[in-house]
């Protein structure tokens, strides 16, 4: 079959970025869109022109006004057509903006990387600000859920098998602790994130120095004014054509750490949903399976885990770029970064939107949880019974062997339907332990003792989250968008 070039062009023109179009929020899509990037670039060019004029470069005030008038007139198709001729994306955007304004005063003394590096870093740091707010919102939502279920006794599991009692609030706080660690890293990175600045072709600032009459102090003031306008607090002072790509790796790694914390939480929710202990929420009209009408899938939690996998791939991609720059820089990293940076941001944005949705919609079935606790409690209490036997005078290892023997025998009897299924009866009759039936019953009757300091740990999590996120603007009121 022959496919015409026009058909290919038409299909390519509407080919979407799935992460952006299906999962990311409108704000992130706009930030990383071609038009969004061009708008940032033009604002950057105007900021440079204003600073250069103030420092003595002969740029007419009227020319700057003319550029400002056409700043938002963005025709991506026209720019693409120019690039097909020049085979240089920055040159195409320079020509387009100049043609609209009727002047040629932008990009004076700049190299392409003076533009692209700073603009891309601005996109990154603005994305970090969004993620900082949404992660704080997720932490607040987790703290509310942890507080709600602070004392709900739950069968705790290690290796996915019953281990000791905990509380549902403590379990949520446990995953919240992981997310809090990731948030702290992101918050610190956002606060100190350094921009490349105006450094020229090989990092010496030669062209700006020439443009400003050889005055190094003016060059420093130019860079400071532009970076202040863009909102950056600090810049790198000794870089080449590009900033170190290990910084991209650090950013994407921080995004992945947030995603990993969310995926840990989502994975356990998937397991609990499979046991019928809770649901992540099932909306009116939602369908779990096209074939099985009864299905209530944890599809949002599955999605979170998928996003985490995607982010791990971008960690690998950006990690491969770190440490591979030639001399003062090259652009072998360009094609990777064009994919990895925006798509990692789209993936984490979709993940956080989904996490917030799950936290707001999850429904817990306390009766099912209580029934499981009743069934498992004699087994879950074995460590406490072991300590009571030791207090009664039994040797620790002898008592451990005796309890293990009876626990395994009881479990076998329950599964096979044959033998004594009353573990307390078995334990009370074993002289190695020195515990009566009434003593053992009293141990099990005091269920609250089995959760240890779980409620207090929840309280600490709630207090810590409140203190950490109190100053994050928008976090407390943020509501996720509707998922599809």
HULINNOR-V778398 format. One line per field, one symbol per residue. phi: phi as a letter, one per 20 degrees, with the letter a starting at -180 (. if undefined). Layout:
phi->???
This chain:
phi->.ddffffffffffdfeefgffedffgffffgdfgffffffgfffgfffgfffffeoffdfgffffffffdgeeddfffffffffeelbffgfffgfffffenbcdemfmddgffeffffffffffffgfffffffffffffffffffgdgdffcffcclmcgcbfbcffffffffffffffffffffffffdgeefnecnfcnemgfffffemmeffffffgffffffgfneebcfdcdefcfgfffffffffffffffffffgffffffffffemeacfocegnfcebfddfefceefffffgfffffgffffffffffefnceelepbdfegffffefffffffffffffffgffffedfcddffffffffffeggffeffffgfffffeoffgfffgfffggfffffgffffemcofeeffffffeeffemdefffffffffeffffelegffffgffffffgffdgeefnffefcfffec
